[in-house]
Amino acid sequence: MLILTLANQAQAQNDPQFIILGPALTTEYQGSDEYEAVPMLISKARLFETPIEIEGLTARAELFQHNHWKAGLTTELDFGRDSEVENTAVARMEEIDSALNAGIYLSREVPDLLLNDDALEFRMALFHDLSNAHQGAYGTLSASYELPLILPFKVEFELETTYANEDYMNTYFGVNPTDAAQSGFEDYQASHSFRDISFNTNIGIFTSPNWGGFVRLGVSQLLADAEDSPIVKAGDSTQYFVGLGVFYRLGD
């Protein structure tokens, strides 16, 4: 639910639309211990009356809503891995093309769970590769808890895990004979398994009804066959994310 709602000064607007832009630091690739600066985009808006949410490289279009249940289509980009990475052994491996993954999601929100205006949301999403980059599939299961607004702050916590099939895991974490010869890593066949578990904290600091700041802090722990990969052992199984952004509430 990474989308922070401006439930304060925006009370006159029941369905706030906004955009958050700023820089972020993330790993070069899954399992890397090197970081790079990337742009961060988070937004909630309507396109032809369809609610659209963008959270970094993930987008969702809500097609169904009833009694706090939501469902729709979702896409997710993955920029793969190229030969420009800092790790020289990984740089000698075959490049992984960018992937466009698409699928469906289902979510359930529980409002006013512990406090007035708080919210707990559960979401499940299923993705499949449309770009022939990994030819695999994966699913995510997440829970997020959003505290009520305490001026000028809004805080949200997220917990998410990802399970991927063998094609996906072997593309990003496996080492085939060619890669082994070029990189010096041992052959490694990754199987279907949980990829990671992630915890994120989102903090909004609002200075006016329309403007504010945003901080996202995240940590992800690679698991099972991902953690055991020689690629990850040459890097780091604990992955961090830091993002800073400017919040702007879009006009009515």
C-alpha positions as CSV (number, residue, x, y, z in Angstrom):
1,M,0.0,0.0,0.0
2,L,3.1,2.2,-0.3
3,I,0.7,5.0,-1.4
4,L,0.5,7.5,1.4
5,T,-2.9,9.3,1.6
6,L,-3.1,13.0,2.6
7,A,-6.0,12.4,4.9
8,N,-5.5,15.7,6.7
9,Q,-5.9,18.9,4.9
10,A,-7.2,16.9,1.9
11,Q,-10.3,15.8,3.8
12,A,-12.3,17.7,1.3
13,Q,-10.9,15.4,-1.4
14,N,-12.1,11.8,-0.7
15,D,-9.9,10.3,-3.3
16,P,-6.6,12.2,-3.2
17,Q,-4.4,12.2,-6.3
18,F,-0.7,13.0,-5.9
19,I,2.8,12.5,-7.3
20,I,6.1,12.0,-5.4
21,L,9.4,12.5,-7.3
22,G,13.0,12.2,-6.1
23,P,16.2,10.3,-6.0
24,A,16.8,6.9,-4.5
25,L,19.7,4.5,-3.8
26,T,19.3,0.8,-4.7
27,T,21.5,-2.1,-5.5
28,E,22.9,-2.6,-9.0
29,Y,21.3,-6.0,-9.4
30,Q,19.7,-8.6,-7.1
31,G,22.4,-9.8,-4.7
32,S,24.8,-6.9,-5.4
33,D,26.7,-5.1,-2.6
34,E,27.2,-2.0,-4.8
35,Y,24.6,0.8,-5.0
36,E,23.5,3.2,-7.7
37,A,21.3,6.3,-7.8
38,V,18.0,6.0,-9.6
39,P,14.9,8.1,-10.0
40,M,12.0,7.4,-7.7
41,L,8.4,7.9,-8.8
42,I,5.3,7.2,-6.7
43,S,1.8,8.4,-7.8
44,K,-1.9,7.9,-7.4
45,A,-4.2,9.3,-10.1
46,R,-7.1,8.5,-12.4
47,L,-6.8,7.7,-16.1
48,F,-10.2,7.6,-17.9
49,E,-11.8,7.2,-14.5
50,T,-9.7,4.2,-13.7
51,P,-7.6,4.5,-10.5
52,I,-3.9,4.1,-11.2
53,E,-1.1,3.6,-8.7
54,I,2.6,3.7,-9.5
55,E,5.1,2.6,-6.9
56,G,8.6,2.8,-8.3
57,L,8.8,0.1,-11.0
58,T,5.3,-1.4,-10.2
59,A,2.0,0.0,-11.5
60,R,-1.6,-1.1,-10.8
61,A,-4.9,-0.4,-12.5
62,E,-7.9,-0.9,-10.3
63,L,-10.7,-2.6,-12.2
64,F,-12.9,-3.8,-9.4
65,Q,-13.8,-2.4,-5.9
66,H,-16.4,-3.6,-3.4
67,N,-16.6,-3.5,0.4
68,H,-12.8,-2.8,0.8
69,W,-11.9,-5.5,-1.8
70,K,-9.9,-4.4,-4.8
71,A,-8.7,-6.2,-7.9
72,G,-7.0,-5.3,-11.2
73,L,-4.1,-5.5,-13.5
74,T,-0.5,-4.9,-12.5
75,T,2.9,-4.6,-14.2
76,E,6.4,-4.5,-13.0
77,L,9.7,-3.6,-14.7
78,D,13.0,-5.2,-13.9
79,F,16.1,-3.7,-15.6
80,G,18.1,-6.9,-15.4
81,R,21.9,-7.0,-15.2
82,D,24.5,-5.7,-17.6
83,S,28.2,-5.9,-18.0
84,E,28.8,-2.4,-16.4
85,V,28.3,-3.7,-12.9
86,E,31.2,-3.2,-10.4
87,N,31.7,-6.8,-9.6
88,T,34.1,-8.0,-12.2
89,A,33.1,-11.7,-12.0
90,V,29.4,-10.9,-12.4
91,A,30.3,-8.4,-15.2
92,R,31.8,-11.3,-17.3
93,M,28.5,-13.3,-17.1
94,E,25.8,-13.2,-19.7
95,E,23.7,-10.0,-19.5
96,I,20.1,-10.3,-18.4
97,D,17.7,-8.1,-20.5
98,S,15.2,-5.8,-19.0
99,A,11.9,-7.6,-18.2
100,L,8.3,-6.5,-18.4
101,N,6.2,-8.6,-16.0
102,A,2.4,-8.4,-16.0
103,G,-0.4,-10.0,-14.1
104,I,-3.2,-9.5,-11.7
105,Y,-3.6,-8.5,-8.0
106,L,-6.2,-8.8,-5.3
107,S,-6.2,-6.7,-2.1
108,R,-8.3,-6.3,1.0
109,E,-8.3,-3.2,3.3
110,V,-9.3,-3.2,6.9
111,P,-9.9,0.4,8.0
112,D,-10.0,1.7,11.6
113,L,-8.4,-1.5,12.9
114,L,-6.7,-0.2,16.0
115,L,-7.2,3.6,15.7
116,N,-9.5,6.0,13.9
117,D,-8.3,6.5,10.3
118,D,-5.6,3.8,10.4
119,A,-5.6,1.0,7.8
120,L,-4.3,-2.5,7.3
121,E,-4.1,-3.9,3.8
122,F,-3.3,-7.3,2.5
123,R,-2.3,-7.8,-1.2
124,M,-1.5,-10.7,-3.4
125,A,-0.1,-10.3,-6.9
126,L,0.9,-12.8,-9.6
127,F,3.3,-11.9,-12.4
128,H,4.5,-13.5,-15.6
129,D,7.3,-12.4,-18.0
130,L,6.0,-10.8,-21.2
131,S,9.4,-9.9,-22.6
132,N,11.1,-13.3,-22.8
133,A,13.8,-12.1,-20.4
134,H,13.4,-14.9,-17.8
135,Q,10.3,-16.7,-19.2
136,G,9.3,-17.2,-15.6
137,A,6.6,-16.3,-13.1
138,Y,6.5,-15.1,-9.5
139,G,4.0,-14.0,-6.9
140,T,4.1,-11.5,-4.0
141,L,2.2,-11.4,-0.8
142,S,2.3,-8.2,1.3
143,A,0.8,-6.6,4.3
144,S,0.9,-2.9,5.1
145,Y,-0.2,-0.8,8.1
146,E,-0.8,2.9,7.8
147,L,-1.1,5.0,10.9
148,P,-3.5,7.9,11.1
149,L,-2.2,11.3,10.3
150,I,-0.4,13.0,13.2
151,L,0.4,16.5,11.8
152,P,2.7,17.0,10.1
153,F,3.6,13.3,9.8
154,K,2.1,10.2,8.1
155,V,3.8,6.9,8.6
156,E,3.3,3.5,7.0
157,F,5.0,0.1,7.4
158,E,5.1,-2.7,4.8
159,L,6.1,-6.4,4.9
160,E,6.4,-8.4,1.6
161,T,7.6,-11.7,0.4
162,T,8.2,-13.0,-3.1
163,Y,8.0,-16.6,-4.4
164,A,9.4,-17.4,-7.8
165,N,9.5,-20.4,-10.1
166,E,12.6,-22.1,-11.4
167,D,12.9,-20.2,-14.7
168,Y,12.9,-16.9,-12.8
169,M,15.3,-18.0,-10.1
170,N,17.7,-19.6,-12.5
171,T,17.9,-16.5,-14.7
172,Y,18.8,-14.1,-11.8
173,F,20.6,-16.4,-9.4
174,G,21.8,-19.4,-11.4
175,V,25.2,-20.0,-12.9
176,N,25.3,-22.0,-16.2
177,P,28.5,-23.7,-17.5
178,T,29.3,-20.7,-19.8
179,D,28.9,-18.2,-17.0
180,A,31.0,-20.5,-14.7
181,A,33.8,-20.5,-17.2
182,Q,33.7,-16.8,-17.7
183,S,33.2,-15.7,-14.1
184,G,35.0,-18.3,-12.1
185,F,31.9,-19.2,-10.1
186,E,30.8,-22.8,-9.7
187,D,27.9,-24.1,-11.6
188,Y,24.7,-23.4,-9.7
189,Q,21.1,-24.4,-10.5
190,A,18.5,-22.4,-8.6
191,S,15.1,-24.0,-8.1
192,H,11.7,-22.5,-7.3
193,S,11.7,-21.0,-3.9
194,F,11.0,-17.9,-1.9
195,R,13.2,-15.1,-3.2
196,D,13.2,-12.6,-0.4
197,I,11.3,-10.9,2.5
198,S,11.3,-7.2,2.7
199,F,10.4,-4.5,5.3
200,N,9.8,-0.9,4.3
201,T,8.9,2.3,6.2
202,N,7.4,5.3,4.5
203,I,7.3,8.7,6.1
204,G,5.4,11.7,4.8
205,I,6.1,15.1,6.2
206,F,3.5,17.7,5.0
207,T,4.1,21.4,5.0
208,S,0.8,22.5,3.4
209,P,-2.3,20.9,1.9
210,N,-0.5,20.4,-1.4
211,W,3.2,20.1,-0.6
212,G,5.4,17.8,1.5
213,G,8.4,15.6,1.8
214,F,8.7,11.8,1.6
215,V,11.2,9.3,2.9
216,R,11.3,5.6,2.1
217,L,13.6,3.2,4.0
218,G,13.7,-0.4,3.0
219,V,15.6,-3.6,3.7
220,S,15.3,-6.9,1.9
221,Q,16.8,-10.3,2.8
222,L,17.3,-12.8,0.1
223,L,16.3,-16.3,1.0
224,A,16.7,-20.0,0.1
225,D,18.2,-20.6,-3.4
226,A,18.7,-16.9,-4.0
227,E,20.8,-16.5,-0.8
228,D,22.8,-19.6,-1.7
229,S,23.7,-18.4,-5.2
230,P,27.4,-17.7,-5.9
231,I,26.4,-14.4,-7.4
232,V,24.9,-13.4,-4.0
233,K,27.8,-14.8,-2.0
234,A,30.1,-12.6,-4.0
235,G,27.9,-9.6,-3.1
236,D,25.4,-9.3,-0.2
237,S,22.2,-11.1,0.6
238,T,20.9,-8.1,2.6
239,Q,19.7,-5.4,0.2
240,Y,18.9,-1.8,1.2
241,F,16.8,1.0,-0.3
242,V,16.7,4.7,0.6
243,G,14.5,7.2,-1.3
244,L,13.8,10.9,-0.8
245,G,11.0,12.7,-2.6
246,V,8.9,15.8,-2.9
247,F,5.1,15.3,-2.5
248,Y,2.6,17.3,-4.5
249,R,-1.1,16.8,-4.4
250,L,-2.7,17.1,-7.8
251,G,-5.6,19.4,-8.4
252,D,-9.2,18.4,-8.2
